[in-house]
């Protein structure tokens, strides 16, 4: 059987792959483009389980790719939602210090926000409580540009744009082999055989494996961290008006347990971040022998665990003890009680980890002659997705 050849083949039907497809077809009208997704629906993993926050970019190192693309992506995503009548709201968020020793970190965060070009307002406890009446804090920051939306609806629109621009989307097409061929790649999938002049790897939780299959030189490995959530019972949603975050630990890539008002009015509480036993392990005891073996035998994980033993134990404690999880939430909203919380769907973060034990902090795009691999694009990748897609298109077409 003769396989069909394309100018571009994108692997991965999450928001990054879809945004990249739309951007490539806008940059190269008439190009033959195929997007492959192994599941029977788009946005089945990280994107479909996203909390829906349109991040401002306050957290990220000034000048980093993550800071630049998140800041621009915030504006682009809000404009995209407006243009295509996708439900969204620019509700703002409050970042709070609950102890005096956290105030210097809050002030450093304010400075970082200013360096990233954001309007950041410092609040007294009384001012913070005018915005969030049930909040406890000793100081706070307000970031007005943070918003919320439904990224699954964004993905539906991006898929429509790809097809309107002449691109193709193939579902149920998990990649099995990916050998190089004359002028590109021969791609064998569960949904057929294809050839690509240029390959774009947006495979999320499996991006490192796809990169190695394609012969890319990289030392990073994806380590899956499950984000566990509760949600407030409907009668308790009045406790949270907007988005409430603690001051993050700058040495760790997770933002801490927080409150997120969703676009449907629900209030998510979390996430707790624990090592998943499989790359798509959305339940505590979801298990895959290959995934777990690769994770546990990776030297980078051993070094990471030695570097942050207290953080790891704390996250595990919250995972198995609802009372501990509740106490973490009570540092922000003291009125929250264990009985107010019901379990919600978990997500898994595809976090790139280096052999020396350091977590990749920036978006990581690795380009070679006939492929580009997105090897680290966790949060705020959904916010930045439209700009990441444009950046990928720029690197490929330039």
C-alpha positions in Angstrom: 0.0 0.0 0.0 1.4 3.4 -1.0 1.3 5.9 1.9 0.2 9.5 1.3 2.9 12.1 1.7 2.4 15.5 3.5 4.5 18.6 3.8 3.8 18.6 7.6 2.7 15.8 9.9 1.9 16.8 13.5 1.8 14.1 16.2 -0.6 15.0 19.0 -4.2 16.3 19.0 -4.0 18.5 22.1 -4.1 22.2 22.1 -0.4 22.6 21.1 -0.7 20.3 18.1 -4.0 22.0 17.0 -2.6 25.5 17.5 0.5 24.5 15.5 -1.6 23.1 12.7 -3.7 26.2 12.4 -0.6 28.5 12.5 1.3 26.4 9.9 -1.6 26.6 7.5 -2.0 30.3 8.0 1.7 30.8 7.4 1.9 28.3 4.4 -1.5 28.4 2.7 -2.1 25.4 0.5 0.4 23.2 2.4 -0.5 19.5 2.8 -0.8 19.0 6.5 -1.9 16.0 8.6 -2.5 15.9 12.4 -2.4 12.5 14.0 -4.0 11.7 17.3 -3.9 8.2 18.9 -7.2 8.6 20.8 -10.6 8.7 19.2 -11.2 12.3 20.3 -9.1 15.4 20.4 -7.8 17.0 23.7 -8.2 13.7 25.5 -5.3 14.2 28.0 -3.6 17.3 29.4 -5.8 19.8 27.5 -9.1 18.2 28.2 -8.3 18.0 31.9 -7.0 21.6 32.2 -8.4 23.9 34.9 -9.2 26.5 32.2 -7.0 29.3 33.6 -5.7 32.0 31.1 -2.5 32.7 33.0 -1.0 36.2 33.1 2.7 35.2 33.0 3.6 36.6 36.4 5.5 33.6 37.6 8.0 33.1 34.9 11.6 34.2 34.5 11.7 37.5 32.6 13.1 36.9 29.1 12.4 33.2 29.1 10.4 31.7 26.3 7.7 30.7 28.8 7.4 34.4 30.0 7.3 35.8 26.5 4.8 33.3 25.1 2.5 33.3 28.1 2.3 37.1 28.2 1.5 37.3 24.5 -0.6 34.2 24.7 -2.8 35.7 27.4 -3.8 38.5 25.0 -4.1 36.2 22.0 -6.3 33.6 23.8 -8.7 36.3 25.1 -8.9 37.8 21.6 -9.4 34.3 20.1 -12.3 33.5 22.5 -13.9 36.9 21.8 -13.6 36.4 18.0 -15.1 32.9 18.0 -17.7 33.4 20.7 -16.0 31.0 23.2 -17.1 31.4 26.8 -14.4 33.2 28.8 -14.0 35.8 31.5 -11.1 38.0 32.5 -11.8 37.7 36.3 -8.3 38.4 37.7 -6.7 36.5 40.5 -5.3 37.1 44.0 -1.9 35.7 45.1 -1.6 35.7 48.9 0.9 35.5 51.6 -0.6 33.8 54.6 2.6 34.2 56.9 4.9 37.1 57.5 7.9 35.1 56.2 6.2 34.8 52.8 6.0 38.6 52.2 9.5 38.8 50.7 8.6 36.1 48.2 5.4 38.0 47.4 7.4 41.2 46.8 9.8 39.3 44.6 6.9 38.0 42.6 5.5 41.5 42.2 8.8 42.7 40.8 8.9 39.7 38.4 5.4 40.7 37.2 6.5 44.2 36.6 9.5 43.0 34.7 7.2 40.9 32.6 5.1 43.9 31.7 2.1 43.2 33.9 0.0 45.5 36.0 0.3 44.1 39.5 -1.4 45.7 42.5 -0.2 45.1 46.0 -3.1 44.7 48.5 -3.5 45.0 52.2 -5.5 42.2 54.0 -8.5 44.5 54.1 -8.3 45.3 50.4 -7.8 41.6 49.5 -11.0 40.8 51.6 -13.0 43.3 49.6 -12.3 41.1 46.5 -12.4 37.8 48.4 -14.4 38.3 51.6 -13.6 34.8 53.1 -9.8 35.0 52.4 -7.1 34.9 55.1 -3.8 36.7 54.3 -1.2 39.1 55.6 -0.6 40.6 52.2 -1.6 39.9 48.6 -1.2 40.8 45.0 -3.9 41.3 42.4 -3.3 40.4 38.8 -6.1 41.7 36.7 -5.2 40.1 33.3 -5.8 36.5 34.5 -8.8 34.8 33.0 -10.7 31.6 32.6 -12.1 29.7 29.6 -12.9 26.2 28.3 -9.9 25.0 26.4 -11.8 22.0 24.9 -14.0 24.5 23.1 -10.9 26.3 21.9 -9.6 23.0 20.5 -12.8 22.4 18.7 -12.5 25.7 17.0 -8.8 25.2 16.1 -9.7 21.8 14.6 -12.4 23.5 12.5 -9.8 26.1 11.3 -7.3 23.4 10.3 -9.9 21.6 8.2 -11.2 24.9 6.7 -7.7 25.7 5.6 -7.3 22.3 3.9 -5.6 20.3 6.7 -6.5 16.8 7.7 -7.0 15.2 11.1 -6.7 11.5 11.7 -8.0 10.1 15.0 -7.2 6.6 16.3 -3.7 6.8 14.8 -1.1 6.0 17.5 2.4 6.0 16.2 4.1 2.6 16.1 7.3 3.2 14.1 8.9 6.4 12.9 11.9 5.7 10.7 13.6 8.4 8.7 13.0 8.2 5.0 14.3 10.0 1.9 13.4 13.6 2.6 11.6 13.1 5.9 9.9 10.3 7.8 7.8 7.2 7.1 5.2 7.0 9.8 3.4 3.7 10.7 0.4 4.2 12.9 -2.6 2.2 14.1 -4.7 4.2 11.7 -2.5 3.8 8.5 0.8 4.7 6.9 1.9 8.2 6.1 5.0 10.1 5.0 6.1 13.5 6.2 8.6 16.0 4.7 8.6 17.6 8.1 7.5 16.2 11.5 6.2 18.2 14.4 6.1 16.3 17.7 3.4 17.6 20.1 2.8 14.3 21.8 2.6 15.6 25.3 3.0 12.8 27.8 4.8 10.7 25.2 6.8 13.4 23.5 10.2 12.1 24.7 9.4 8.6 23.3 8.4 10.1 19.9 11.5 12.2 19.9 13.7 9.1 20.5 11.8 7.1 17.8 12.6 9.9 15.4 16.3 9.9 16.3 16.4 13.2 18.2 19.2 13.8 20.5 17.8 14.7 23.9 18.6 13.7 27.5 15.2 14.7 29.0 12.6 12.3 30.1 8.9 12.9 30.8 8.0 12.2 34.4 4.2 12.2 34.9 2.9 14.1 37.9 -0.8 13.6 38.7 -2.6 16.7 39.8 -5.4 15.7 42.2 -8.4 17.9 42.8 -11.5 18.4 44.9 -14.3 20.7 44.1 -16.6 22.7 46.4 -20.1 21.6 46.9 -22.5 23.9 45.1 -23.8 25.4 48.3 -20.2 26.4 49.3 -19.2 28.1 46.0 -19.9 31.5 47.6 -16.6 31.2 49.5 -14.6 31.9 46.3 -15.3 34.8 43.9 -12.3 34.6 41.6 -9.0 32.8 41.6 -7.0 32.5 44.8 -3.3 31.3 44.8 -0.7 31.0 47.5 2.8 32.4 47.0 4.6 29.7 45.1 8.0 28.1 46.0 10.3 29.5 43.3 12.4 26.3 43.5 9.6 24.1 42.5 7.5 24.3 39.2 4.1 23.7 40.9 2.0 26.6 42.1 0.6 25.0 45.3 -2.9 24.1 46.3 -5.2 26.9 45.2 -8.9 27.8 44.4 -10.0 28.1 40.7 -13.4 29.3 39.6 -14.2 27.5 36.4 -16.0 29.0 33.5 -19.1 26.8 34.4 -19.2 28.2 37.9 -17.6 25.2 39.6 -14.8 25.8 42.1 -11.8 23.5 41.8 -9.5 23.1 44.8 -6.0 21.8 44.3 -4.0 20.4 42.7 -2.0 18.0 44.8 1.0 16.9 42.8 2.2 13.3 43.1 4.2 10.9 40.9 1.8 9.0 38.7 2.3 5.2 38.2 1.6 5.5 34.5 1.8 8.4 32.0 -1.9 8.5 31.7 -2.5 7.6 35.3 -5.6 9.6 36.3 -6.5 7.4 39.3 -4.2 6.7 42.3 -3.6 3.1 41.4 -3.6 3.3 37.6 -0.5 1.3 36.7 1.7 0.6 33.7 4.8 -1.5 34.1 6.8 0.1 31.3 6.0 3.7 32.4 6.8 3.0 36.0 10.0 1.2 35.2 11.2 4.0 33.0 10.4 6.5 35.7 11.8 4.7 38.7 15.1 3.7 37.0 15.7 7.3 35.8 18.7 8.9 37.6 17.1 12.3 37.4 14.1 11.2 39.5 16.5 9.9 42.2 18.3 13.2 42.4 15.0 15.1 42.4 13.7 13.1 45.3 16.8 13.7 47.3 16.6 17.4 46.6 13.0 17.8 47.7 12.2 15.0 50.2 10.0 17.2 52.4 7.9 18.5 49.4 7.4 14.9 48.1 6.3 13.6 51.5 3.9 16.6 51.9 2.3 16.0 48.5 1.9 12.2 49.3 0.3 13.0 52.6 -2.3 15.2 51.0 -2.9 12.6 48.4 -3.9 9.9 51.0 -5.4 12.1 53.7 -8.3 14.4 53.0 -7.8 16.2 56.3 -4.3 17.2 55.4 -5.5 18.4 52.0 -8.3 20.4 53.7 -5.8 22.0 56.1 -3.8 23.3 53.1 -6.9 24.9 51.7 -7.8 26.4 55.1 -4.6 28.5 55.1 -6.3 30.5 52.3 -10.0 30.1 53.2 -10.4 29.1 56.9 -14.1 28.4 56.5 -13.6 25.4 54.2 -14.3 22.1 55.8 -13.6 18.6 54.7 -17.3 17.9 54.2 -17.4 20.8 51.7 -15.1 19.0 49.3 -16.0 16.3 46.8 -13.5 14.5 44.5 -13.0 15.9 41.1 -11.2 14.6 37.9 -7.4 14.5 38.1 -5.0 15.5 35.4 -1.4 14.4 34.6 1.3 16.9 34.0 4.0 16.0 31.4 7.1 17.4 33.1 10.5 17.1 31.5 13.3 16.1 33.9 17.0 16.2 33.2 19.4 13.4 34.3 21.0 15.8 36.9 17.6 16.0 38.7 16.6 19.5 37.6 13.1 20.0 36.3 13.0 21.9 33.0 11.5 25.2 33.8 11.0 26.7 30.3 9.2 25.6 27.2 11.6 23.3 25.4 11.5 23.2 21.6 14.2 21.0 19.9 14.7 21.4 16.2 16.7 19.4 13.7 16.8 19.2 9.9 13.4 17.6 9.4 11.6 17.7 12.8 10.7 19.9 15.7 10.0 18.3 19.0 8.0 20.1 21.8 9.7 18.4 24.8 8.4 20.5 27.7 5.0 22.3 27.5 3.2 22.0 30.8 1.2 24.9 32.3 0.9 27.6 31.1 1.1 26.0 27.7 -2.7 26.1 27.1 -2.6 29.9 27.7 0.4 30.3 25.4 -0.7 27.7 22.8 -1.6 30.1 20.0 1.8 31.8 20.4 3.6 28.5 20.7 2.0 27.5 17.5 3.1 30.7 15.8 6.7 30.2 17.2 6.8 26.7 15.8 5.6 27.9 12.5 8.2 30.7 12.5 11.0 28.3 13.3 10.0 25.8 10.6 9.0 28.2 7.8 11.7 30.8 8.3 
